[in-house]
Every structure is written in C-alpha cells, then in structure tokens.
Amino acid sequence: MRKYLARWREGDNEKIDAALKMTFEAMPRNEDVGEVGVKIAALNGLYSTNIFGVVQVARHIITLDIDATLAANTVVPDLIEKIANVDFGGKRRRNYSFATKYCNFHRPDVYPIYDSLVVGVLSALLRQGERFDTFAPGEHWGTDYAIWHRSISGFRTHYGLEEYSMRDLDKYLWMVGKERKAMSAGPVPVPGASPRFV
C-alpha cells in the first residue's frame, strides 16, 4: 500500500488531484450552474468521465439540492443515482462513474470512486480466491452503489487497511489497476501477503 501511494505522490497524479480538490473546496456548494459547470468540466477533463453536455449536467445537479446529503457522514447510494441519471433531449444517460467521482471530490472520506481499473483489480482478487465480500444473486457493483461501497469497505477491513482513508484506497487500487493493465492483466498483489507489496 505504501509503495503504491508513494508512486502516486511521485508522479503528476498528486498535483492534478490537489488542484482539482482545491477547485471543489473553493466552490463547495451545488446551487450555481457556473460553479457546478466548472467543477464538472475540470473533473471531466482530468478524469475522462465522458460528459458531453457539461451545462446540461450542471443544470441537472443544481435541481437536485444535494448539499445537505453530501454533508452527511454516511454514504447515500441514492445520491449517486440521482446525479448519474440525466435526460438529454428525451434520452436518459447514466453517468455512473462520473457521479461517484463528483461525490468523491466533495466527500473523499465517504464516497469511493467507481472506476473500471479498480473493478478489474477487485474482480481479479475475487477470482484469486480472496474473500473481502460475498454477493447475493443480482448484486452488481455497476448497478448498485451500495454494493460497491460495501465491497470497498470490506476490502479495507479484510486487509487491515483502516489506517488509510477511502481516498488512499482509491489511489492504491487505481495504481494497481494501471500497473496490471500495463502488464496485460496479470495477477493482483494481495495487500500484506508479501513484503514486496507492503
């Protein structure tokens, strides 16, 4: 964990992340289409969230009155779905990963990011026999944020990583996923299994 977080900090990722965090902290409320639009555009550009209608999504978010919900110290999975589902000219688009990232930059301690690289890491660990979560029929990370949050929390507890923040876990899992992708999806290092990965 420390190795991967150090690698994250050594590169440009930490600087970009810090600048984006400053943007969200400078405009913490979600009531003005301009401020929300700037946050969306910055997040979209730096995290490749595939938002093609920044202004439409900003208008959508300000209608949701999300600030009190974001201020809560517990995850509210419905908030992700409310932000994610946007109508564009009569067609509904679900911006799920974007919604998790938008909430994460407001509340990194509460909302872990849903990302395809991280999905790959967690899926590979489960295939390798790791048991940080079990699933009932019909439970899927990509359709139910409560399940995603449960799995990330389970991962954190299972490997004894409580000293690390949710945002640290995001960074770690993303770095492992990126490395794994570069190595053509090889095995995933198990936290604490070998000094090499500590």
Solvent accessible surface area in square Angstrom, and as a share of the most:
residue,aa,sasa,rsa
1,M,9,0.04
2,R,137,0.50
3,K,69,0.29
4,Y,1,0.00
5,L,7,0.03
6,A,36,0.28
7,R,90,0.33
8,W,12,0.04
9,R,133,0.48
10,E,143,0.64
11,G,32,0.30
12,D,95,0.49
13,N,45,0.23
14,E,53,0.24
15,K,145,0.62
16,I,69,0.35
17,D,11,0.06
18,A,45,0.35
19,A,53,0.41
20,L,1,0.01
21,K,98,0.41
22,M,130,0.58
23,T,34,0.20
24,F,3,0.01
25,E,104,0.47
26,A,79,0.61
27,M,35,0.16
28,P,78,0.49
29,R,126,0.46
30,N,2,0.01
31,E,105,0.47
32,D,70,0.36
33,V,61,0.35
34,G,40,0.38
35,E,64,0.29
36,V,0,0.00
37,G,11,0.11
38,V,77,0.44
39,K,0,0.00
40,I,0,0.00
41,A,50,0.39
42,A,30,0.23
43,L,0,0.00
44,N,32,0.16
45,G,61,0.58
46,L,86,0.43
47,Y,50,0.19
48,S,86,0.55
49,T,12,0.07
50,N,87,0.45
51,I,7,0.04
52,F,162,0.68
53,G,7,0.07
54,V,39,0.22
55,V,76,0.44
56,Q,84,0.37
57,V,0,0.00
58,A,0,0.00
59,R,141,0.51
60,H,36,0.16
61,I,0,0.00
62,I,54,0.27
63,T,104,0.61
64,L,46,0.23
65,D,116,0.60
66,I,3,0.02
67,D,24,0.12
68,A,85,0.66
69,T,41,0.24
70,L,8,0.04
71,A,70,0.54
72,A,37,0.29
73,N,122,0.63
74,T,93,0.54
75,V,34,0.19
76,V,48,0.27
77,P,40,0.25
78,D,94,0.48
79,L,5,0.03
80,I,0,0.00
81,E,49,0.22
82,K,113,0.48
83,I,0,0.00
84,A,0,0.00
85,N,30,0.15
86,V,3,0.02
87,D,82,0.43
88,F,53,0.22
89,G,88,0.84
90,G,77,0.75
91,K,156,0.66
92,R,159,0.58
93,R,91,0.33
94,R,97,0.35
95,N,8,0.04
96,Y,14,0.06
97,S,35,0.23
98,F,2,0.01
99,A,0,0.00
100,T,0,0.00
101,K,11,0.05
102,Y,0,0.00
103,C,0,0.00
104,N,0,0.00
105,F,14,0.06
106,H,31,0.14
107,R,40,0.15
108,P,39,0.25
109,D,83,0.43
110,V,10,0.06
111,Y,0,0.00
112,P,0,0.00
113,I,9,0.04
114,Y,40,0.15
115,D,20,0.11
116,S,91,0.59
117,L,38,0.19
118,V,4,0.02
119,V,34,0.19
120,G,22,0.21
121,V,1,0.01
122,L,0,0.00
123,S,28,0.18
124,A,5,0.04
125,L,1,0.01
126,L,32,0.16
127,R,172,0.63
128,Q,81,0.36
129,G,43,0.41
130,E,35,0.16
131,R,147,0.54
132,F,13,0.05
133,D,18,0.09
134,T,101,0.59
135,F,78,0.33
136,A,52,0.40
137,P,141,0.89
138,G,63,0.61
139,E,45,0.20
140,H,105,0.47
141,W,25,0.09
142,G,20,0.20
143,T,89,0.52
144,D,57,0.29
145,Y,2,0.01
146,A,41,0.31
147,I,14,0.07
148,W,0,0.00
149,H,38,0.17
150,R,87,0.32
151,S,0,0.00
152,I,1,0.01
153,S,34,0.22
154,G,19,0.19
155,F,1,0.00
156,R,57,0.21
157,T,89,0.52
158,H,89,0.40
159,Y,33,0.13
160,G,49,0.47
161,L,14,0.07
162,E,95,0.43
163,E,142,0.64
164,Y,27,0.10
165,S,47,0.30
166,M,11,0.05
167,R,26,0.10
168,D,36,0.19
169,L,0,0.00
170,D,7,0.04
171,K,22,0.09
172,Y,4,0.01
173,L,1,0.00
174,W,63,0.22
175,M,19,0.09
176,V,1,0.01
177,G,3,0.03
178,K,104,0.44
179,E,50,0.22
180,R,35,0.13
181,K,142,0.60
182,A,89,0.69
183,M,121,0.54
184,S,100,0.64
185,A,58,0.45
186,G,20,0.19
187,P,111,0.70
188,V,6,0.04
189,P,14,0.09
190,V,30,0.17
191,P,11,0.07
192,G,61,0.59
193,A,72,0.56
194,S,37,0.24
195,P,125,0.79
196,R,167,0.61
197,F,27,0.11
198,V,70,0.40
